[in-house]
Amino acid sequence: MILNQGAFYLLAFATIGTLLTASLFIPNIEGALTDAGLLIKKKASLFATLWFLSSFIAFILKVNQIIDGSISDALDSTTLTSYLTQTTLGKSMFFQVVVIAIVVTALPLIRRALPLLLFTGLALVALIAPIFQSHSAANGSHSLAIGALVTHVIALSLWVGGLFGILFAPVALRIGALYRFSVLALWAAIGVVISGLATAWTRLHERSTWNTQYAYVVIAKVILTVALLAMGYANRKALASRAEIKLQELIRLISVEAMVMVTVVLMGSWLSQIQPPVGETSNLTPAELIVGMKTPPPPTILNILKLYNPDALMIAILVTSVALYIKGVAVLKKRGDSWPVGRTISFAVSIALIDLATSGGLGVYSLFSFEYHMMAHMLLGMIAPIGLALAAPITLALRTLPQDRDASERGIRGFALTALHSRYSVIITHPITALALFDGSLFVLYFTKLFGNLMGNHAGHLLMNIHFILAGFLFFQVIIGVDPNPRRYPHIVRIVILFAAMSLHAFFSIALMSESTLIDGGYYASLHTYWLPDLLHDQALGGTVGWAMGEIPILLALIATFILWVRDDKRETVRIDRNEARQAAMGEPDELAQYNAFLNRLQQRDDRNSSKEEGNK
């Protein structure tokens, strides 16, 4: 079981690493894969196929472990169907197998770098899917443990897989690929260390747990990780003097580092098979079993500001976003360019609001009360996205992303521009599409079984929060955003869309307040929250909150759109006046005189044609 688990992760990392190498680390020609890229992609297809087989075997072995029978019993259709449909882990493992199969099927058809990069992301999704079901409620800190473990696996796959993929790059391209990888490796290594420490703390936060086999393996893994960091530093130092380093010496360093990485991965697989120290399970409350934390005290302003339940994966996303934004501003300042302070402040405020609504007190109470869930929803979908749109992150990225290595290559910045001007981007940034995702998704989410299903597990809750943020950012980016869009729509169209959004949101809130049945599928009732006796009243209060907190941001966006309209008109008037002044200074007629002269020429031509017709008669 340990060997199969180790093979599973090694094959997953090899697949992701070779896909990254083919799409990012080696040059392409205007976005198309070169012969070297196609060769590496072919090896990625082989690794993905083996990964698929390994995932299928892991799925069968897991079923066999649960039923404690033979392999033939595990292959029984009734047993497999029950495991797939009645257990969350079975559903996630089946999802993993299906996604890997999609990647395996699609890879032979891909010949461009950007689609290959997108399928690399899909492979990462497949890798982390079952991890969301891997933490016991008895260990506490559910959001911290799950998020830290997911972050750890993602960072490790980029670090280990990236280095592994470079070993398959052509010798002539290997140093250049390693130079690009070293930038990603630094960020990934930081993520591995921090998330690994967080994961170890959730398992070993009591002194008695350190005298266990699990703790000994963790300590050995930490020592090897420190050795990896030292090797990575040596490689990066060698790259700093690329003219002096010998290729054979560099390959030897990479090979040793890769072997140590394989050992770390195998030890991680060993850890996954060792029963970690588990706390007392007999006295767990329903809230601890479902949410992973005890029921908080009744909500007050002080408690909202004081409580904090870290959602490690969301924190990792926010910290990475902040680090990249600060890095971009620093790059601009280093080369002498300016960046408005107001945009940076807007970004910081939005990040703080997102953290409050996910890990802070508001995020905590949103797990126990629909009223506070709707408050968090409004912050994530209505208020924070306005700040993100005004912070211009896309503009900052386009101004600071690394340039391509030569005129024929399309690198990260080229990928961003391609995506921005793609047909998909034109469709997604259309006001009607943005409105449908912004307001239309509310009806799909809250008036179907989807809401209760998503709230019942950590992955669903995370997915819902990310949807709120992205849908809100897209909508306000189309309406008042300062970042470039594939098309700029007239202000009158934006105003009509805002009025439509306001009407739809009011209709949604009224429908929610009028509901006579609970829409959460029994989720909030299952928590037995002692300070929330009337769940239907709490749901109606959520509709009221949604109406109040939703209309104000849209109204502010409406005012901002009017202001932008007036400013654009003034700017256009100034442009016309300057053009006329320039033409007058050069002795040229202005635009009105040119237009009148054009009309006179048309009239003269018509008169001549009429005269000719009369003469012919």
C-alpha positions as CSV (number, residue, x, y, z in Angstrom):
1,M,0.0,0.0,0.0
2,I,2.9,2.4,0.9
3,L,4.7,1.6,-2.4
4,N,1.6,2.1,-4.4
5,Q,0.9,5.4,-2.6
6,G,4.5,6.5,-3.2
7,A,4.3,5.5,-6.9
8,F,1.0,7.4,-7.2
9,Y,2.5,10.7,-5.9
10,L,5.7,10.3,-7.9
11,L,3.8,9.7,-11.1
12,A,1.5,12.6,-10.3
13,F,4.5,14.9,-9.7
14,A,6.2,13.6,-12.8
15,T,3.1,14.3,-14.9
16,I,2.7,17.9,-13.5
17,G,6.5,18.6,-13.8
18,T,6.8,17.5,-17.4
19,L,3.7,19.4,-18.4
20,L,5.2,22.5,-16.7
21,T,8.5,22.0,-18.5
22,A,6.9,21.7,-21.9
23,S,4.5,24.7,-21.4
24,L,6.7,27.1,-19.4
25,F,10.3,26.2,-18.9
26,I,11.4,25.6,-22.5
27,P,10.9,28.1,-25.4
28,N,7.9,27.9,-27.7
29,I,7.3,29.5,-31.1
30,E,4.4,32.0,-30.9
31,G,2.7,29.8,-28.4
32,A,3.1,26.6,-30.4
33,L,5.1,23.7,-28.9
34,T,8.5,23.1,-30.5
35,D,9.8,19.6,-31.3
36,A,11.4,19.5,-27.9
37,G,8.2,20.5,-26.2
38,L,6.2,17.9,-28.1
39,L,8.7,15.2,-27.1
40,I,8.4,16.2,-23.4
41,K,4.6,16.3,-23.7
42,K,4.8,12.7,-25.1
43,K,6.6,11.7,-21.9
44,A,4.0,13.5,-19.9
45,S,1.3,11.5,-21.6
46,L,3.1,8.3,-20.6
47,F,3.4,9.4,-17.0
48,A,-0.2,10.5,-16.9
49,T,-1.3,7.1,-18.2
50,L,0.7,5.3,-15.5
51,W,-0.7,7.8,-13.0
52,F,-4.2,6.9,-14.1
53,L,-3.5,3.2,-13.6
54,S,-2.0,3.9,-10.2
55,S,-5.0,6.0,-9.1
56,F,-7.3,3.2,-10.2
57,I,-5.3,0.6,-8.3
58,A,-5.3,2.9,-5.2
59,F,-9.1,3.2,-5.6
60,I,-9.6,-0.6,-5.6
61,L,-7.1,-1.1,-2.7
62,K,-9.0,1.5,-0.6
63,V,-12.3,-0.3,-1.2
64,N,-10.6,-3.6,-0.3
65,Q,-9.2,-2.1,2.9
66,I,-12.6,-0.8,3.9
67,I,-14.5,-4.1,3.3
68,D,-11.5,-6.2,4.5
69,G,-12.0,-8.8,1.9
70,S,-10.3,-10.0,-1.3
71,I,-9.6,-8.1,-4.5
72,S,-12.4,-9.8,-6.3
73,D,-14.8,-8.6,-3.5
74,A,-13.5,-5.1,-4.0
75,L,-14.2,-5.3,-7.8
76,D,-17.8,-6.3,-7.2
77,S,-20.1,-3.8,-9.0
78,T,-22.5,-3.5,-6.0
79,T,-19.6,-2.8,-3.6
80,L,-18.0,-0.2,-5.9
81,T,-21.3,1.5,-6.5
82,S,-22.0,1.8,-2.8
83,Y,-18.6,3.2,-2.2
84,L,-18.9,5.7,-5.0
85,T,-22.3,6.9,-4.1
86,Q,-22.5,6.7,-0.3
87,T,-19.1,7.9,0.8
88,T,-17.5,11.3,0.3
89,L,-14.0,9.9,0.0
90,G,-15.3,7.5,-2.7
91,K,-16.9,10.3,-4.6
92,S,-13.6,12.4,-4.5
93,M,-11.5,9.4,-5.5
94,F,-13.8,8.7,-8.4
95,F,-13.7,12.3,-9.4
96,Q,-9.9,12.1,-9.3
97,V,-9.8,9.0,-11.6
98,V,-12.2,10.7,-14.1
99,V,-10.2,13.9,-14.3
100,I,-6.9,12.1,-14.8
101,A,-8.6,10.1,-17.6
102,I,-9.6,13.4,-19.2
103,V,-6.0,14.6,-19.0
104,V,-4.7,11.4,-20.5
105,T,-7.2,11.6,-23.4
106,A,-6.6,15.3,-24.2
107,L,-2.8,15.4,-24.0
108,P,-2.2,13.8,-27.5
109,L,-4.4,16.5,-29.1
110,I,-2.7,19.5,-27.6
111,R,0.1,21.3,-29.6
112,R,0.1,24.7,-27.9
113,A,1.6,25.9,-24.7
114,L,-1.3,27.7,-23.1
115,P,-3.8,24.8,-23.3
116,L,-1.1,22.6,-22.0
117,L,-0.7,24.9,-19.0
118,L,-4.4,24.8,-18.4
119,F,-4.4,21.0,-18.3
120,T,-1.5,21.2,-15.8
121,G,-3.9,23.0,-13.6
122,L,-6.5,20.4,-14.2
123,A,-4.0,17.7,-13.1
124,L,-3.4,19.6,-9.9
125,V,-7.1,19.6,-9.2
126,A,-7.2,15.9,-9.7
127,L,-4.2,15.4,-7.3
128,I,-5.7,17.4,-4.4
129,A,-9.4,16.2,-4.7
130,P,-9.3,13.4,-2.1
131,I,-7.2,15.4,0.3
132,F,-10.2,17.4,1.5
133,Q,-11.6,14.2,3.1
134,S,-8.3,13.2,4.8
135,H,-8.5,14.9,8.2
136,S,-10.3,13.5,11.3
137,A,-12.5,15.9,13.3
138,A,-11.0,14.6,16.5
139,N,-7.7,16.3,15.6
140,G,-9.4,19.7,15.6
141,S,-8.3,22.7,13.4
142,H,-10.1,21.2,10.4
143,S,-9.8,24.2,8.1
144,L,-6.2,24.7,9.1
145,A,-5.3,21.0,8.7
146,I,-7.0,20.5,5.4
147,G,-5.9,23.8,3.9
148,A,-2.3,23.3,5.0
149,L,-2.2,19.7,3.6
150,V,-3.6,20.8,0.2
151,T,-1.2,23.7,0.0
152,H,1.7,21.3,1.0
153,V,0.8,18.9,-1.8
154,I,0.4,21.6,-4.4
155,A,3.7,23.3,-3.5
156,L,5.5,19.9,-3.3
157,S,4.2,18.9,-6.7
158,L,5.5,22.2,-8.3
159,W,8.8,21.8,-6.6
160,V,9.5,18.1,-7.0
161,G,7.7,17.8,-10.3
162,G,9.3,20.9,-11.8
163,L,12.8,19.6,-11.0
164,F,11.9,16.1,-12.3
165,G,10.5,17.6,-15.6
166,I,13.7,19.5,-16.2
167,L,15.6,16.2,-16.2
168,F,13.7,15.3,-19.4
169,A,14.5,18.7,-21.1
170,P,17.0,18.6,-24.0
171,V,20.6,19.2,-22.7
172,A,20.9,22.4,-24.7
173,L,17.8,23.8,-23.0
174,R,18.3,22.5,-19.5
175,I,20.2,25.5,-18.0
176,G,17.6,28.0,-19.4
177,A,14.8,25.8,-18.1
178,L,16.4,25.5,-14.7
179,Y,16.8,29.2,-14.5
180,R,13.1,29.7,-15.0
181,F,12.2,26.9,-12.6
182,S,14.4,28.4,-9.9
183,V,12.0,31.3,-9.6
184,L,9.0,29.0,-9.2
185,A,11.0,26.7,-6.9
186,L,11.7,29.5,-4.4
187,W,8.0,30.2,-4.0
188,A,7.1,26.5,-3.9
189,A,9.8,25.8,-1.3
190,I,8.5,28.5,1.0
191,G,5.0,27.0,0.6
192,V,6.3,23.5,1.4
193,V,8.0,24.6,4.6
194,I,5.2,26.8,6.0
195,S,2.4,24.4,5.1
196,G,4.4,21.4,6.4
197,L,4.9,23.1,9.7
198,A,1.2,23.9,9.9
199,T,0.3,20.4,9.1
200,A,2.7,19.0,11.7
201,W,1.3,21.4,14.3
202,T,-2.2,20.2,13.8
203,R,-1.1,16.6,14.4
204,L,1.5,17.1,17.0
205,H,0.5,20.1,19.1
206,E,0.5,18.2,22.3
207,R,3.7,17.1,24.0
208,S,2.6,13.5,24.4
209,T,2.3,13.1,20.6
210,W,6.0,13.6,20.0
211,N,6.8,10.1,21.3
212,T,5.1,8.3,18.4
213,Q,6.2,6.8,15.1
214,Y,4.3,9.5,13.3
215,A,6.4,12.2,15.0
216,Y,9.7,10.4,14.2
217,V,8.8,10.2,10.5
218,V,7.8,13.9,10.5
219,I,11.2,14.9,12.1
220,A,13.1,12.8,9.5
221,K,11.1,14.5,6.7
222,V,11.9,17.9,8.1
223,I,15.6,17.1,8.1
224,L,15.5,16.0,4.5
225,T,13.5,19.1,3.5
226,V,16.2,21.3,5.0
227,A,18.7,19.4,3.0
228,L,16.6,20.0,-0.1
229,L,16.5,23.7,0.6
230,A,20.3,23.7,0.9
231,M,20.7,22.0,-2.4
232,G,18.2,24.3,-4.0
233,Y,20.2,27.3,-2.7
234,A,23.4,25.8,-4.1
235,N,21.8,25.3,-7.5
236,R,20.4,28.9,-7.6
237,K,23.9,30.2,-6.6
238,A,25.4,28.2,-9.4
239,L,22.9,29.7,-11.8
240,A,23.9,33.2,-10.8
241,S,27.2,32.5,-12.5
242,R,25.9,30.7,-15.6
243,A,29.0,31.5,-17.6
244,E,31.2,29.5,-15.2
245,I,29.1,26.5,-14.3
246,K,29.7,23.3,-16.1
247,L,26.6,21.4,-17.4
248,Q,27.7,18.0,-16.1
249,E,28.2,19.5,-12.6
250,L,24.8,21.0,-12.7
251,I,23.2,17.8,-13.9
252,R,24.9,16.0,-11.0
253,L,23.5,18.5,-8.5
254,I,20.0,18.2,-9.9
255,S,20.2,14.4,-9.9
256,V,21.2,14.3,-6.2
257,E,18.4,16.8,-5.4
258,A,15.9,14.7,-7.3
259,M,16.8,11.5,-5.4
260,V,16.4,13.3,-2.1
261,M,13.0,14.6,-3.3
262,V,11.9,11.1,-4.2
263,T,12.9,10.0,-0.6
264,V,10.8,12.9,0.8
265,V,7.8,11.9,-1.3
266,L,8.1,8.2,-0.2
267,M,8.3,9.3,3.4
268,G,5.2,11.5,2.9
269,S,3.4,8.4,1.6
270,W,4.5,6.5,4.6
271,L,3.1,9.2,6.8
272,S,-0.3,8.9,5.1
273,Q,-0.4,5.3,6.0
274,I,0.5,5.8,9.7
275,Q,-2.3,6.6,12.1
276,P,-1.6,10.0,13.4
277,P,-2.2,10.8,17.1
278,V,-5.9,11.2,17.5
279,G,-7.7,13.0,20.4
280,E,-10.7,11.9,22.3
281,T,-13.6,11.1,19.9
282,S,-16.4,10.1,22.3
283,N,-17.4,13.6,23.3
284,L,-17.4,15.3,20.0
285,T,-20.3,17.6,19.3
286,P,-22.2,17.6,16.1
287,A,-20.5,20.9,15.2
288,E,-17.1,19.4,15.6
289,L,-18.0,16.3,13.5
290,I,-19.4,18.4,10.7
291,V,-17.5,21.7,10.8
292,G,-14.4,20.7,12.7
293,M,-14.7,23.2,15.5
294,K,-16.8,23.8,18.6
295,T,-19.9,26.0,18.5
296,P,-18.8,29.6,19.1
297,P,-20.4,31.8,21.7
298,P,-23.4,34.0,20.6
299,P,-22.4,36.5,18.0
300,T,-21.5,40.0,19.2
301,I,-19.3,42.7,17.6
302,L,-16.5,41.8,20.0
303,N,-16.7,38.1,19.2
304,I,-16.7,38.7,15.5
305,L,-13.5,40.8,15.9
306,K,-11.9,38.3,18.3
307,L,-12.6,34.9,16.8
308,Y,-10.3,33.4,14.2
309,N,-10.4,30.0,12.6
310,P,-7.7,29.9,10.0
311,D,-8.7,28.5,6.6
312,A,-5.1,27.6,5.5
313,L,-5.8,27.2,1.8
314,M,-7.6,30.5,1.6
315,I,-4.9,32.2,3.6
316,A,-2.3,30.6,1.3
317,I,-4.1,32.1,-1.7
318,L,-4.4,35.6,0.0
319,V,-0.7,35.6,1.1
320,T,0.5,34.5,-2.4
321,S,-1.7,37.3,-3.9
322,V,-0.3,39.9,-1.5
323,A,3.3,38.8,-2.1
324,L,2.9,38.9,-5.9
325,Y,1.2,42.4,-5.7
326,I,4.0,43.7,-3.5
327,K,6.6,42.2,-5.8
328,G,5.0,43.9,-8.8
329,V,4.9,47.3,-7.1
330,A,8.6,46.8,-6.1
331,V,9.6,45.9,-9.7
332,L,7.9,49.1,-10.9
333,K,9.6,51.3,-8.3
334,K,13.0,49.6,-9.0
335,R,12.9,50.6,-12.7
336,G,11.6,54.1,-11.8
337,D,7.9,53.8,-12.6
338,S,5.2,54.9,-10.3
339,W,2.1,53.1,-9.0
340,P,-0.8,54.9,-7.4
341,V,-0.8,54.4,-3.6
342,G,-4.6,54.4,-3.6
343,R,-4.6,51.2,-5.7
344,T,-2.3,49.4,-3.2
345,I,-4.5,50.5,-0.3
346,S,-7.6,49.3,-2.1
347,F,-6.0,45.9,-2.7
348,A,-5.0,45.7,1.0
349,V,-8.5,46.5,2.3
350,S,-10.0,43.9,-0.1
351,I,-7.7,41.2,1.1
352,A,-8.4,42.1,4.8
353,L,-12.2,41.9,4.1
354,I,-11.8,38.5,2.4
355,D,-9.8,37.2,5.3
356,L,-12.5,38.4,7.7
357,A,-15.2,36.7,5.7
358,T,-13.4,33.4,5.4
359,S,-11.1,32.9,8.4
360,G,-12.1,35.8,10.7
361,G,-15.1,36.0,13.1
362,L,-17.6,36.6,10.2
363,G,-16.3,33.4,8.5
364,V,-16.7,31.5,11.7
365,Y,-20.3,32.5,12.3
366,S,-21.1,32.0,8.6
367,L,-20.7,28.3,9.3
368,F,-23.4,28.3,12.0
369,S,-25.9,31.0,10.9
370,F,-27.4,31.8,7.5
371,E,-27.7,35.4,8.5
372,Y,-23.9,35.7,9.0
373,H,-23.3,33.5,5.9
374,M,-25.1,36.1,3.9
375,M,-23.0,38.9,5.5
376,A,-19.8,37.0,4.5
377,H,-21.3,36.4,1.1
378,M,-21.9,40.2,0.6
379,L,-18.4,41.0,1.7
380,L,-16.9,38.4,-0.7
381,G,-19.2,39.0,-3.7
382,M,-20.1,42.7,-3.4
383,I,-17.7,44.8,-1.4
384,A,-14.2,43.2,-1.6
385,P,-14.4,42.8,-5.4
386,I,-14.9,46.6,-5.8
387,G,-11.6,47.2,-4.1
388,L,-9.9,44.4,-6.2
389,A,-11.3,46.0,-9.4
390,L,-10.0,49.4,-8.4
391,A,-6.6,47.9,-7.4
392,A,-5.9,47.1,-11.1
393,P,-4.1,43.7,-10.5
394,I,-4.2,42.8,-14.2
395,T,-2.5,46.0,-15.2
396,L,0.1,45.5,-12.6
397,A,0.7,42.0,-13.8
398,L,1.0,43.0,-17.5
399,R,3.5,45.7,-16.6
400,T,5.8,43.5,-14.4
401,L,5.5,39.9,-15.7
402,P,8.8,38.6,-17.2
403,Q,9.4,39.4,-20.8
404,D,9.7,36.6,-23.4
405,R,13.2,35.3,-24.1
406,D,13.0,36.3,-27.7
407,A,10.6,37.7,-30.3
408,S,9.3,34.3,-31.3
409,E,8.5,33.1,-27.8
410,R,5.2,33.6,-25.9
411,G,6.0,33.4,-22.2
412,I,3.9,34.1,-19.1
413,R,3.1,37.7,-20.1
414,G,2.3,36.5,-23.6
415,F,0.0,33.9,-22.2
416,A,-1.8,36.6,-20.1
417,L,-2.3,38.8,-23.2
418,T,-3.5,35.9,-25.2
419,A,-6.0,34.9,-22.6
420,L,-7.1,38.6,-22.2
421,H,-7.9,39.0,-25.9
422,S,-9.2,35.4,-26.5
423,R,-12.7,34.7,-27.7
424,Y,-13.5,33.2,-24.3
425,S,-12.5,36.4,-22.6
426,V,-14.7,38.4,-24.9
427,I,-17.6,36.2,-24.0
428,I,-17.0,36.1,-20.2
429,T,-16.5,39.9,-20.0
430,H,-19.7,40.7,-21.9
431,P,-22.0,42.6,-19.5
432,I,-24.8,40.0,-19.9
433,T,-22.5,37.1,-19.1
434,A,-21.1,39.0,-16.1
435,L,-24.6,39.8,-14.9
436,A,-25.6,36.1,-15.2
437,L,-22.7,34.9,-13.2
438,F,-23.1,37.7,-10.6
439,D,-26.8,37.6,-10.0
440,G,-28.1,34.5,-11.9
441,S,-25.8,32.2,-10.0
442,L,-27.6,33.3,-6.7
443,F,-30.8,31.6,-7.8
444,V,-29.0,28.4,-8.9
445,L,-27.0,28.2,-5.7
446,Y,-29.7,29.0,-3.1
447,F,-32.9,27.7,-4.6
448,T,-31.5,24.2,-5.5
449,K,-29.9,21.5,-3.4
450,L,-26.5,22.9,-4.3
451,F,-26.2,25.2,-1.3
452,G,-26.7,22.4,1.3
453,N,-24.3,20.1,-0.5
454,L,-21.5,22.7,-0.7
455,M,-21.9,23.8,2.9
456,G,-21.6,20.2,4.0
457,N,-17.9,19.8,3.1
458,H,-14.8,21.9,3.1
459,A,-14.0,21.7,-0.6
460,G,-17.6,22.8,-1.5
461,H,-17.5,25.7,1.0
462,L,-14.1,26.8,-0.4
463,L,-15.4,26.6,-4.0
464,M,-18.4,28.7,-3.1
465,N,-16.3,31.4,-1.6
466,I,-14.0,31.5,-4.6
467,H,-17.0,31.8,-6.9
468,F,-18.3,34.7,-4.9
469,I,-15.0,36.6,-5.2
470,L,-14.4,35.9,-8.9
471,A,-18.0,36.6,-10.0
472,G,-18.0,39.8,-8.1
473,F,-14.6,40.9,-9.5
474,L,-15.7,40.1,-13.0
475,F,-18.9,42.1,-12.7
476,F,-17.3,45.2,-11.2
477,Q,-14.3,44.9,-13.5
478,V,-16.7,45.1,-16.5
479,I,-18.6,48.1,-15.0
480,I,-16.0,50.3,-13.2
481,G,-12.7,48.4,-13.5
482,V,-9.5,50.2,-14.5
483,D,-7.9,47.1,-15.9
484,P,-8.0,46.5,-19.7
485,N,-10.9,44.6,-21.1
486,P,-11.2,42.9,-24.5
487,R,-14.0,45.4,-25.3
488,R,-15.2,48.7,-23.7
489,Y,-18.9,49.0,-23.6
490,P,-20.7,52.4,-23.6
491,H,-21.6,53.9,-20.2
492,I,-25.3,53.7,-20.9
493,V,-25.0,49.9,-21.3
494,R,-23.2,49.6,-18.0
495,I,-25.9,51.7,-16.3
496,V,-28.6,49.5,-17.7
497,I,-26.8,46.4,-16.4
498,L,-26.4,48.0,-13.0
499,F,-30.2,48.7,-12.8
500,A,-30.8,45.1,-13.9
501,A,-28.4,43.8,-11.2
502,M,-30.2,45.9,-8.6
503,S,-33.6,44.6,-9.6
504,L,-32.5,41.0,-9.8
505,H,-30.8,41.2,-6.4
506,A,-33.9,42.8,-4.8
507,F,-36.0,40.0,-6.3
508,F,-33.7,37.3,-5.0
509,S,-33.7,38.8,-1.5
510,I,-37.5,39.1,-1.4
511,A,-37.9,35.5,-2.6
512,L,-35.5,34.4,0.1
513,M,-37.4,36.3,2.8
514,S,-40.6,34.8,1.5
515,E,-39.4,31.2,1.7
516,S,-41.5,29.1,4.1
517,T,-39.0,26.2,4.1
518,L,-35.3,25.9,4.8
519,I,-33.1,25.9,1.8
520,D,-29.9,24.5,3.4
521,G,-30.9,20.8,3.1
522,G,-30.8,20.4,6.9
523,Y,-27.1,21.7,7.2
524,Y,-27.7,24.3,9.9
525,A,-30.2,22.1,11.9
526,S,-27.5,19.4,12.0
527,L,-25.2,21.7,14.0
528,H,-27.6,22.1,16.9
529,T,-26.5,25.7,17.5
530,Y,-27.9,26.5,21.0
531,W,-28.2,30.3,20.4
532,L,-30.1,29.9,17.1
533,P,-33.6,28.4,18.0
534,D,-35.5,29.6,14.9
535,L,-33.7,28.7,11.7
536,L,-36.4,30.0,9.4
537,H,-36.3,33.4,11.0
538,D,-32.5,33.3,10.7
539,Q,-33.0,32.5,7.0
540,A,-35.3,35.5,6.6
541,L,-32.8,37.7,8.3
542,G,-30.2,36.5,5.8
543,G,-32.5,37.7,2.9
544,T,-32.8,41.1,4.6
545,V,-29.0,41.3,5.0
546,G,-28.6,40.3,1.4
547,W,-31.0,43.1,0.2
548,A,-29.4,45.8,2.4
549,M,-25.8,44.9,1.9
550,G,-26.2,44.1,-1.8
551,E,-28.0,47.3,-3.0
552,I,-25.5,49.8,-1.5
553,P,-22.4,48.5,-3.4
554,I,-24.4,48.5,-6.7
555,L,-25.7,52.0,-6.0
556,L,-22.1,53.2,-5.4
557,A,-21.0,51.5,-8.6
558,L,-23.9,53.3,-10.4
559,I,-22.7,56.7,-9.0
560,A,-19.1,55.8,-10.0
561,T,-20.3,55.0,-13.6
562,F,-22.0,58.4,-13.9
563,I,-18.7,60.1,-12.7
564,L,-16.7,58.0,-15.2
565,W,-19.1,59.0,-18.0
566,V,-18.8,62.7,-17.2
567,R,-15.0,62.4,-17.0
568,D,-14.8,60.6,-20.3
569,D,-17.0,63.2,-22.0
570,K,-14.8,66.0,-20.6
571,R,-11.7,64.2,-21.8
572,E,-13.2,63.7,-25.3
573,T,-14.2,67.4,-25.4
574,V,-10.6,68.4,-24.4
575,R,-9.2,66.1,-27.1
576,I,-11.5,67.7,-29.8
577,D,-10.6,71.2,-28.7
578,R,-6.9,70.4,-28.8
579,N,-7.2,68.9,-32.2
580,E,-9.1,72.0,-33.5
581,A,-6.5,74.3,-32.0
582,R,-3.7,72.3,-33.6
583,Q,-5.4,72.4,-37.0
584,A,-6.1,76.1,-36.7
585,A,-2.4,76.8,-35.7
586,M,-1.4,74.8,-38.9
587,G,-3.8,76.6,-41.0
588,E,-6.0,73.6,-41.5
589,P,-9.8,73.7,-41.2
590,D,-11.4,72.1,-38.1
591,E,-13.5,69.0,-38.2
592,L,-16.8,70.9,-38.5
593,A,-15.4,72.9,-41.5
594,Q,-14.1,69.7,-43.1
595,Y,-17.5,68.1,-42.7
596,N,-19.3,71.1,-44.2
597,A,-16.9,71.0,-47.1
598,F,-17.6,67.3,-47.6
599,L,-21.3,68.0,-47.7
600,N,-20.7,70.8,-50.3
601,R,-18.8,68.5,-52.5
602,L,-21.6,66.0,-52.4
603,Q,-24.1,68.7,-53.3
604,Q,-22.0,69.9,-56.2
605,R,-21.6,66.4,-57.5
606,D,-25.4,65.9,-57.4
607,D,-26.0,69.2,-59.2
608,R,-23.6,68.2,-62.0
609,N,-25.3,64.8,-62.4
610,S,-28.7,66.6,-62.6
611,S,-27.4,69.0,-65.2
612,K,-26.1,66.1,-67.3
613,E,-29.4,64.3,-67.2
614,E,-31.3,67.4,-68.3
615,G,-28.8,67.9,-71.2
616,N,-29.3,64.4,-72.4
617,K,-33.0,64.9,-72.4
